[in-house]
């Protein structure tokens, strides 16, 4: 455990970073696998989550919305493709 809810977990020889926080009950959010995501990067992600929590925003839902927007932005519109 690093602090402020940041943990490195090991399951089936896979290591990953997890941020445990309270938002309408306890929640765990995966931050990425170790060593692909460094401790410094995991701490940055945890701190971003803490800022969202301070604003009353669920970091997990915010991440889902962000991923959906990115997926929609990657689709080309028919008119663009036709040109």
Biopython code that builds the backbone (N, CA, C, O; Angstrom):
import numpy as np
from Bio.PDB.StructureBuilder import StructureBuilder

atoms = [
    (1, "UNK", "N", (0.845, -1.180, 0.000)),
    (1, "UNK", "CA", (0.000, 0.000, 0.000)),
    (1, "UNK", "C", (0.887, 1.238, 0.000)),
    (1, "UNK", "O", (1.825, 1.341, 0.791)),
    (2, "UNK", "N", (0.587, 2.170, -0.886)),
    (2, "UNK", "CA", (1.383, 3.386, -1.003)),
    (2, "UNK", "C", (0.816, 4.506, -0.133)),
    (2, "UNK", "O", (1.577, 5.292, 0.431)),
    (3, "UNK", "N", (-0.477, 4.585, -0.020)),
    (3, "UNK", "CA", (-1.107, 5.635, 0.767)),
    (3, "UNK", "C", (-2.257, 6.269, 0.006)),
    (3, "UNK", "O", (-2.306, 6.227, -1.224)),
    (4, "UNK", "N", (-3.177, 6.854, 0.751)),
    (4, "UNK", "CA", (-4.359, 7.500, 0.171)),
    (4, "UNK", "C", (-5.133, 6.554, -0.735)),
    (4, "UNK", "O", (-5.705, 6.982, -1.738)),
    (5, "UNK", "N", (-5.154, 5.270, -0.388)),
    (5, "UNK", "CA", (-5.960, 4.306, -1.123)),
    (5, "UNK", "C", (-5.272, 3.644, -2.291)),
    (5, "UNK", "O", (-5.898, 2.836, -2.978)),
    (6, "UNK", "N", (-4.008, 3.948, -2.553)),
    (6, "UNK", "CA", (-3.289, 3.347, -3.678)),
    (6, "UNK", "C", (-2.662, 2.026, -3.245)),
    (6, "UNK", "O", (-1.914, 1.973, -2.269)),
    (7, "UNK", "N", (-2.974, 0.959, -3.982)),
    (7, "UNK", "CA", (-2.467, -0.381, -3.676)),
    (7, "UNK", "C", (-1.889, -1.011, -4.939)),
    (7, "UNK", "O", (-2.324, -0.709, -6.051)),
    (8, "UNK", "N", (-0.906, -1.887, -4.757)),
    (8, "UNK", "CA", (-0.458, -2.744, -5.848)),
    (8, "UNK", "C", (-0.950, -4.136, -5.510)),
    (8, "UNK", "O", (-0.608, -4.684, -4.461)),
    (9, "UNK", "N", (-1.750, -4.710, -6.391)),
    (9, "UNK", "CA", (-2.296, -6.042, -6.156)),
    (9, "UNK", "C", (-1.593, -7.062, -7.038)),
    (9, "UNK", "O", (-1.072, -6.730, -8.103)),
    (10, "UNK", "N", (-1.588, -8.299, -6.580)),
    (10, "UNK", "CA", (-1.004, -9.397, -7.342)),
    (10, "UNK", "C", (-2.029, -10.523, -7.397)),
    (10, "UNK", "O", (-2.432, -11.055, -6.363)),
    (11, "UNK", "N", (-2.449, -10.883, -8.605)),
    (11, "UNK", "CA", (-3.354, -12.012, -8.801)),
    (11, "UNK", "C", (-2.869, -12.814, -9.994)),
    (11, "UNK", "O", (-2.686, -12.264, -11.079)),
    (12, "UNK", "N", (-2.663, -14.097, -9.806)),
    (12, "UNK", "CA", (-2.215, -14.997, -10.881)),
    (12, "UNK", "C", (-0.985, -14.440, -11.589)),
    (12, "UNK", "O", (-0.926, -14.410, -12.819)),
    (13, "UNK", "N", (-0.006, -14.000, -10.805)),
    (13, "UNK", "CA", (1.259, -13.458, -11.318)),
    (13, "UNK", "C", (1.084, -12.179, -12.121)),
    (13, "UNK", "O", (1.999, -11.783, -12.843)),
    (14, "UNK", "N", (-0.060, -11.527, -12.016)),
    (14, "UNK", "CA", (-0.286, -10.241, -12.674)),
    (14, "UNK", "C", (-0.329, -9.171, -11.586)),
    (14, "UNK", "O", (-1.086, -9.275, -10.621)),
    (15, "UNK", "N", (0.494, -8.147, -11.759)),
    (15, "UNK", "CA", (0.551, -7.057, -10.794)),
    (15, "UNK", "C", (-0.150, -5.837, -11.385)),
    (15, "UNK", "O", (0.030, -5.513, -12.559)),
    (16, "UNK", "N", (-0.938, -5.176, -10.570)),
    (16, "UNK", "CA", (-1.628, -3.989, -11.065)),
    (16, "UNK", "C", (-1.834, -2.991, -9.940)),
    (16, "UNK", "O", (-1.787, -3.335, -8.759)),
    (17, "UNK", "N", (-2.064, -1.744, -10.337)),
    (17, "UNK", "CA", (-2.338, -0.670, -9.397)),
    (17, "UNK", "C", (-3.844, -0.509, -9.252)),
    (17, "UNK", "O", (-4.581, -0.557, -10.237)),
    (18, "UNK", "N", (-4.297, -0.318, -8.013)),
    (18, "UNK", "CA", (-5.709, -0.129, -7.712)),
    (18, "UNK", "C", (-5.845, 1.053, -6.759)),
    (18, "UNK", "O", (-5.082, 1.193, -5.803)),
    (19, "UNK", "N", (-6.835, 1.901, -7.041)),
    (19, "UNK", "CA", (-7.151, 3.001, -6.124)),
    (19, "UNK", "C", (-8.469, 2.682, -5.444)),
    (19, "UNK", "O", (-9.504, 2.542, -6.097)),
    (20, "UNK", "N", (-8.419, 2.570, -4.133)),
    (20, "UNK", "CA", (-9.628, 2.301, -3.335)),
    (20, "UNK", "C", (-10.089, 3.630, -2.741)),
    (20, "UNK", "O", (-9.315, 4.343, -2.101)),
    (21, "UNK", "N", (-11.375, 3.952, -2.969)),
    (21, "UNK", "CA", (-11.908, 5.216, -2.480)),
    (21, "UNK", "C", (-13.367, 5.040, -2.083)),
    (21, "UNK", "O", (-13.990, 4.020, -2.377)),
    (22, "UNK", "N", (-13.892, 6.045, -1.418)),
    (22, "UNK", "CA", (-15.285, 6.030, -0.990)),
    (22, "UNK", "C", (-16.092, 6.979, -1.875)),
    (22, "UNK", "O", (-15.806, 8.174, -1.945)),
    (23, "UNK", "N", (-17.091, 6.436, -2.540)),
    (23, "UNK", "CA", (-18.059, 7.232, -3.284)),
    (23, "UNK", "C", (-19.340, 6.420, -3.292)),
    (23, "UNK", "O", (-19.440, 5.419, -4.001)),
    (24, "UNK", "N", (-20.298, 6.839, -2.523)),
    (24, "UNK", "CA", (-21.538, 6.080, -2.375)),
    (24, "UNK", "C", (-21.209, 4.621, -2.041)),
    (24, "UNK", "O", (-21.735, 3.695, -2.658)),
    (25, "UNK", "N", (-20.343, 4.442, -1.068)),
    (25, "UNK", "CA", (-19.845, 3.123, -0.698)),
    (25, "UNK", "C", (-18.415, 2.973, -1.179)),
    (25, "UNK", "O", (-17.911, 3.821, -1.916)),
    (26, "UNK", "N", (-17.766, 1.912, -0.771)),
    (26, "UNK", "CA", (-16.381, 1.684, -1.177)),
    (26, "UNK", "C", (-16.288, 1.251, -2.630)),
    (26, "UNK", "O", (-17.103, 0.457, -3.100)),
    (27, "UNK", "N", (-15.296, 1.772, -3.341)),
    (27, "UNK", "CA", (-15.096, 1.429, -4.749)),
    (27, "UNK", "C", (-13.617, 1.178, -4.988)),
    (27, "UNK", "O", (-12.766, 1.763, -4.318)),
    (28, "UNK", "N", (-13.317, 0.320, -5.929)),
    (28, "UNK", "CA", (-11.944, 0.076, -6.376)),
    (28, "UNK", "C", (-11.866, 0.410, -7.855)),
    (28, "UNK", "O", (-12.735, 0.022, -8.636)),
    (29, "UNK", "N", (-10.818, 1.132, -8.234)),
    (29, "UNK", "CA", (-10.615, 1.489, -9.640)),
    (29, "UNK", "C", (-9.224, 1.048, -10.068)),
    (29, "UNK", "O", (-8.225, 1.443, -9.466)),
    (30, "UNK", "N", (-9.166, 0.227, -11.110)),
    (30, "UNK", "CA", (-7.878, -0.185, -11.652)),
    (30, "UNK", "C", (-7.202, 0.980, -12.351)),
    (30, "UNK", "O", (-7.838, 1.735, -13.086)),
    (31, "UNK", "N", (-5.906, 1.116, -12.113)),
    (31, "UNK", "CA", (-5.143, 2.214, -12.716)),
    (31, "UNK", "C", (-4.154, 1.732, -13.771)),
    (31, "UNK", "O", (-3.514, 2.545, -14.438)),
    (32, "UNK", "N", (-4.026, 0.432, -13.927)),
    (32, "UNK", "CA", (-3.119, -0.108, -14.926)),
    (32, "UNK", "C", (-2.199, -1.152, -14.340)),
    (32, "UNK", "O", (-2.084, -1.299, -13.123)),
    (33, "UNK", "N", (-1.546, -1.876, -15.233)),
    (33, "UNK", "CA", (-0.678, -2.970, -14.791)),
    (33, "UNK", "C", (0.726, -2.451, -14.482)),
    (33, "UNK", "O", (1.205, -1.478, -15.065)),
    (34, "UNK", "N", (1.355, -3.142, -13.547)),
    (34, "UNK", "CA", (2.732, -2.857, -13.181)),
    (34, "UNK", "C", (3.625, -3.825, -13.937)),
    (34, "UNK", "O", (3.303, -5.013, -13.954)),
    (35, "UNK", "N", (4.696, -3.424, -14.550)),
    (35, "UNK", "CA", (5.392, -2.142, -14.485)),
    (35, "UNK", "C", (5.037, -1.177, -15.612)),
    (35, "UNK", "O", (5.657, -0.120, -15.726)),
    (36, "UNK", "N", (4.045, -1.519, -16.455)),
    (36, "UNK", "CA", (3.655, -0.612, -17.541)),
    (36, "UNK", "C", (3.292, 0.760, -16.980)),
    (36, "UNK", "O", (3.692, 1.787, -17.528)),
    (37, "UNK", "N", (2.540, 0.770, -15.896)),
    (37, "UNK", "CA", (2.214, 2.012, -15.188)),
    (37, "UNK", "C", (3.143, 2.096, -13.988)),
    (37, "UNK", "O", (3.109, 1.244, -13.101)),
    (38, "UNK", "N", (3.969, 3.126, -13.970)),
    (38, "UNK", "CA", (4.933, 3.288, -12.878)),
    (38, "UNK", "C", (4.235, 3.761, -11.608)),
    (38, "UNK", "O", (3.072, 4.162, -11.639)),
    (39, "UNK", "N", (4.946, 3.710, -10.508)),
    (39, "UNK", "CA", (4.407, 4.211, -9.253)),
    (39, "UNK", "C", (4.075, 5.695, -9.379)),
    (39, "UNK", "O", (3.044, 6.143, -8.877)),
    (40, "UNK", "N", (4.929, 6.450, -10.036)),
    (40, "UNK", "CA", (4.679, 7.885, -10.204)),
    (40, "UNK", "C", (3.397, 8.122, -11.001)),
    (40, "UNK", "O", (2.598, 8.987, -10.644)),
    (41, "UNK", "N", (3.194, 7.359, -12.078)),
    (41, "UNK", "CA", (1.980, 7.496, -12.878)),
    (41, "UNK", "C", (0.739, 7.074, -12.097)),
    (41, "UNK", "O", (-0.313, 7.704, -12.207)),
    (42, "UNK", "N", (0.862, 6.011, -11.310)),
    (42, "UNK", "CA", (-0.264, 5.565, -10.488)),
    (42, "UNK", "C", (-0.624, 6.640, -9.462)),
    (42, "UNK", "O", (-1.801, 6.876, -9.189)),
    (43, "UNK", "N", (0.385, 7.280, -8.902)),
    (43, "UNK", "CA", (0.118, 8.362, -7.948)),
    (43, "UNK", "C", (-0.578, 9.531, -8.629)),
    (43, "UNK", "O", (-1.482, 10.134, -8.051)),
    (44, "UNK", "N", (-0.168, 9.859, -9.853)),
    (44, "UNK", "CA", (-0.834, 10.945, -10.597)),
    (44, "UNK", "C", (-2.302, 10.613, -10.855)),
    (44, "UNK", "O", (-3.174, 11.463, -10.677)),
    (45, "UNK", "N", (-2.572, 9.376, -11.274)),
    (45, "UNK", "CA", (-3.948, 8.960, -11.520)),
    (45, "UNK", "C", (-4.772, 9.002, -10.233)),
    (45, "UNK", "O", (-5.926, 9.429, -10.240)),
    (46, "UNK", "N", (-4.167, 8.553, -9.127)),
    (46, "UNK", "CA", (-4.858, 8.611, -7.833)),
    (46, "UNK", "C", (-5.193, 10.053, -7.472)),
    (46, "UNK", "O", (-6.295, 10.342, -7.007)),
    (47, "UNK", "N", (-4.237, 10.961, -7.688)),
    (47, "UNK", "CA", (-4.469, 12.371, -7.364)),
    (47, "UNK", "C", (-5.552, 12.981, -8.257)),
    (47, "UNK", "O", (-6.334, 13.812, -7.795)),
    (48, "UNK", "N", (-5.606, 12.577, -9.531)),
    (48, "UNK", "CA", (-6.681, 13.038, -10.413)),
    (48, "UNK", "C", (-8.028, 12.548, -9.895)),
    (48, "UNK", "O", (-9.009, 13.292, -9.895)),
    (49, "UNK", "N", (-8.069, 11.297, -9.454)),
    (49, "UNK", "CA", (-9.302, 10.756, -8.893)),
    (49, "UNK", "C", (-9.724, 11.530, -7.656)),
    (49, "UNK", "O", (-10.908, 11.813, -7.475)),
    (50, "UNK", "N", (-8.775, 11.874, -6.811)),
    (50, "UNK", "CA", (-9.083, 12.610, -5.592)),
    (50, "UNK", "C", (-9.662, 13.984, -5.915)),
    (50, "UNK", "O", (-10.550, 14.460, -5.208)),
    (51, "UNK", "N", (-9.167, 14.633, -6.984)),
    (51, "UNK", "CA", (-9.723, 15.931, -7.390)),
    (51, "UNK", "C", (-11.172, 15.764, -7.854)),
    (51, "UNK", "O", (-12.033, 16.578, -7.518)),
    (52, "UNK", "N", (-11.438, 14.704, -8.626)),
    (52, "UNK", "CA", (-12.811, 14.444, -9.067)),
    (52, "UNK", "C", (-13.718, 14.182, -7.869)),
    (52, "UNK", "O", (-14.833, 14.700, -7.806)),
    (53, "UNK", "N", (-13.248, 13.388, -6.930)),
    (53, "UNK", "CA", (-14.035, 13.082, -5.736)),
    (53, "UNK", "C", (-14.349, 14.348, -4.949)),
    (53, "UNK", "O", (-15.449, 14.485, -4.414)),
    (54, "UNK", "N", (-13.396, 15.275, -4.872)),
    (54, "UNK", "CA", (-13.607, 16.530, -4.155)),
    (54, "UNK", "C", (-14.710, 17.360, -4.813)),
    (54, "UNK", "O", (-15.369, 18.163, -4.153)),
    (55, "UNK", "N", (-14.906, 17.159, -6.128)),
    (55, "UNK", "CA", (-15.960, 17.865, -6.863)),
    (55, "UNK", "C", (-17.266, 17.077, -6.868)),
    (55, "UNK", "O", (-18.249, 17.509, -7.470)),
    (56, "UNK", "N", (-17.282, 15.927, -6.200)),
    (56, "UNK", "CA", (-18.489, 15.113, -6.142)),
    (56, "UNK", "C", (-18.707, 14.246, -7.372)),
    (56, "UNK", "O", (-19.835, 13.844, -7.660)),
    (57, "UNK", "N", (-17.637, 13.957, -8.095)),
    (57, "UNK", "CA", (-17.711, 13.167, -9.325)),
    (57, "UNK", "C", (-17.107, 11.793, -9.079)),
    (57, "UNK", "O", (-16.029, 11.676, -8.496)),
    (58, "UNK", "N", (-17.807, 10.751, -9.527)),
    (58, "UNK", "CA", (-17.306, 9.386, -9.423)),
    (58, "UNK", "C", (-16.234, 9.173, -10.499)),
    (58, "UNK", "O", (-16.549, 9.260, -11.686)),
    (59, "UNK", "N", (-14.984, 8.898, -10.124)),
    (59, "UNK", "CA", (-13.915, 8.720, -11.107)),
    (59, "UNK", "C", (-14.174, 7.571, -12.091)),
    (59, "UNK", "O", (-13.769, 7.652, -13.251)),
    (60, "UNK", "N", (-14.839, 6.513, -11.644)),
    (60, "UNK", "CA", (-15.107, 5.382, -12.535)),
    (60, "UNK", "C", (-16.091, 5.797, -13.628)),
    (60, "UNK", "O", (-15.887, 5.482, -14.800)),
    (61, "UNK", "N", (-17.147, 6.496, -13.250)),
    (61, "UNK", "CA", (-18.127, 6.967, -14.239)),
    (61, "UNK", "C", (-17.497, 8.003, -15.164)),
    (61, "UNK", "O", (-17.778, 8.014, -16.363)),
    (62, "UNK", "N", (-16.652, 8.868, -14.622)),
    (62, "UNK", "CA", (-15.962, 9.868, -15.440)),
    (62, "UNK", "C", (-15.075, 9.193, -16.484)),
    (62, "UNK", "O", (-15.003, 9.647, -17.625)),
    (63, "UNK", "N", (-14.400, 8.111, -16.096)),
    (63, "UNK", "CA", (-13.541, 7.380, -17.028)),
    (63, "UNK", "C", (-14.371, 6.718, -18.122)),
    (63, "UNK", "O", (-13.964, 6.703, -19.284)),
    (64, "UNK", "N", (-15.539, 6.165, -17.760)),
    (64, "UNK", "CA", (-16.414, 5.548, -18.761)),
    (64, "UNK", "C", (-16.881, 6.572, -19.778)),
    (64, "UNK", "O", (-16.894, 6.296, -20.978)),
    (65, "UNK", "N", (-17.262, 7.746, -19.310)),
    (65, "UNK", "CA", (-17.723, 8.809, -20.208)),
    (65, "UNK", "C", (-16.593, 9.264, -21.123)),
    (65, "UNK", "O", (-16.796, 9.474, -22.319)),
    (66, "UNK", "N", (-15.406, 9.414, -20.552)),
    (66, "UNK", "CA", (-14.247, 9.840, -21.336)),
    (66, "UNK", "C", (-13.916, 8.825, -22.427)),
    (66, "UNK", "O", (-13.622, 9.210, -23.559)),
    (67, "UNK", "N", (-13.960, 7.533, -22.099)),
    (67, "UNK", "CA", (-13.673, 6.495, -23.088)),
    (67, "UNK", "C", (-14.733, 6.471, -24.178)),
    (67, "UNK", "O", (-14.408, 6.272, -25.349)),
    (68, "UNK", "N", (-15.992, 6.671, -23.814)),
    (68, "UNK", "CA", (-17.076, 6.681, -24.803)),
    (68, "UNK", "C", (-16.916, 7.858, -25.756)),
    (68, "UNK", "O", (-17.115, 7.712, -26.962)),
    (69, "UNK", "N", (-16.558, 9.028, -25.221)),
    (69, "UNK", "CA", (-16.348, 10.201, -26.072)),
    (69, "UNK", "C", (-15.178, 9.969, -27.029)),
    (69, "UNK", "O", (-15.250, 10.334, -28.203)),
    (70, "UNK", "N", (-14.115, 9.368, -26.532)),
    (70, "UNK", "CA", (-12.949, 9.098, -27.382)),
    (70, "UNK", "C", (-13.298, 8.099, -28.481)),
    (70, "UNK", "O", (-12.846, 8.243, -29.617)),
    (71, "UNK", "N", (-14.095, 7.092, -28.152)),
    (71, "UNK", "CA", (-14.501, 6.108, -29.160)),
    (71, "UNK", "C", (-15.373, 6.754, -30.227)),
    (71, "UNK", "O", (-15.212, 6.468, -31.413)),
    (72, "UNK", "N", (-16.287, 7.617, -29.822)),
    (72, "UNK", "CA", (-17.152, 8.300, -30.788)),
    (72, "UNK", "C", (-16.363, 9.255, -31.655)),
    (72, "UNK", "O", (-16.662, 9.404, -32.840)),
    (73, "UNK", "N", (-15.360, 9.904, -31.088)),
    (73, "UNK", "CA", (-14.558, 10.851, -31.854)),
    (73, "UNK", "C", (-13.705, 10.133, -32.897)),
    (73, "UNK", "O", (-13.324, 10.735, -33.901)),
    (74, "UNK", "N", (-13.403, 8.864, -32.675)),
    (74, "UNK", "CA", (-12.541, 8.136, -33.611)),
    (74, "UNK", "C", (-13.301, 7.671, -34.856)),
    (74, "UNK", "O", (-12.684, 7.321, -35.863)),
    (75, "UNK", "N", (-14.632, 7.667, -34.793)),
    (75, "UNK", "CA", (-15.416, 7.278, -35.966)),
    (75, "UNK", "C", (-15.473, 8.425, -36.952)),
    (75, "UNK", "O", (-15.724, 9.571, -36.579)),
    (76, "UNK", "N", (-15.241, 8.108, -38.200)),
    (76, "UNK", "CA", (-15.340, 9.148, -39.225)),
    (76, "UNK", "C", (-16.800, 9.263, -39.674)),
    (76, "UNK", "O", (-17.525, 8.273, -39.777)),
    (77, "UNK", "N", (-17.187, 10.472, -39.928)),
    (77, "UNK", "CA", (-18.547, 10.709, -40.430)),
    (77, "UNK", "C", (-18.587, 10.308, -41.889)),
    (77, "UNK", "O", (-17.576, 10.364, -42.589)),
    (78, "UNK", "N", (-19.779, 9.898, -42.348)),
    (78, "UNK", "CA", (-19.938, 9.450, -43.717)),
    (78, "UNK", "C", (-19.487, 10.515, -44.705)),
    (78, "UNK", "O", (-18.792, 10.218, -45.677)),
    (79, "UNK", "N", (-19.888, 11.763, -44.452)),
    (79, "UNK", "CA", (-19.512, 12.850, -45.374)),
    (79, "UNK", "C", (-18.012, 13.003, -45.462)),
    (79, "UNK", "O", (-17.479, 13.229, -46.548)),
    (80, "UNK", "N", (-17.312, 12.884, -44.330)),
    (80, "UNK", "CA", (-15.856, 12.989, -44.336)),
    (80, "UNK", "C", (-15.227, 11.836, -45.121)),
    (80, "UNK", "O", (-14.288, 12.034, -45.892)),
    (81, "UNK", "N", (-15.753, 10.645, -44.913)),
    (81, "UNK", "CA", (-15.211, 9.472, -45.610)),
    (81, "UNK", "C", (-15.503, 9.546, -47.115)),
    (81, "UNK", "O", (-14.689, 9.097, -47.923)),
    (82, "UNK", "N", (-16.636, 10.098, -47.489)),
    (82, "UNK", "CA", (-17.010, 10.187, -48.900)),
    (82, "UNK", "C", (-16.102, 11.134, -49.667)),
    (82, "UNK", "O", (-15.852, 10.945, -50.858)),
    (83, "UNK", "N", (-15.616, 12.145, -48.980)),
    (83, "UNK", "CA", (-14.719, 13.102, -49.658)),
    (83, "UNK", "C", (-13.416, 12.440, -49.921)),
    (83, "UNK", "O", (-12.512, 13.059, -50.482)),
]
sb = StructureBuilder()
sb.init_structure("model")
sb.init_model(0)
sb.init_chain("A")
sb.init_seg("    ")
for serial, (resi, resn, name, xyz) in enumerate(atoms, 1):
    if name == "N":
        sb.init_residue(resn, " ", resi, " ")
    sb.init_atom(name, np.array(xyz, "f"), 0.0, 1.0, " ", f" {name:<3s}", serial, name[0])
structure = sb.get_structure()
